[in-house]
Amino acid sequence: MIENQKIRPAQVIGPLGEPLTIESLPPANTRRWVVRRKAEVVAAVNGGLLTIDEVLERYDLTLEEFASWQRAVDRSGMQGLRVTRIQHYRDLYERQLKY
């Protein structure tokens, strides 16, 4: 097995099923994070288009903030990224863990 490969895909599948490339990612100066943009960044990391460190630097995010996006997508899909629904999905996930 080759370690530390620098090979990256040219594109990955985005959250809406469209091809996602480095050029089609949200701009580095993005300050308004809507659900689609967050999901695109998470898909880029999951697909190997960017590393977590690159995302944190490029978008000036904290590790905790990005990790919360990843958890939300893993648990509830794109809808979990909606700020107005965070508490709802958190409660739902905690109930599921109890049973």
C-alpha positions, 0 to 999 in steps of 0.5 A: 500500500502506498502511503501519503499519496498526493493523487486527488480526483478531478471531481467528486459527486456533490450533494445534489448529484452534480459534479463538484470540482475545486473551481465550483466550490464556494469562493474562499471569501464566503461568509454566508453559509447556506445549506448547499454550500456547507454540503458541497464543502463536506462532500469535497472533503469526503470525496478527497477533493480537499483535505480538512486542513485546506478547508479550514484555511481556505474558508477560515473555519474552526475544526469544531465548526467543520466537524459539526457540519460533517456530523450533521450530514452524517446524521440527517443529510443536508437538512441537518445543516439547516441552522433553524433545525439544529435542535430538532435534529439533535433531539432526534439523534439523542432519542435514537441513541437511547433505543 
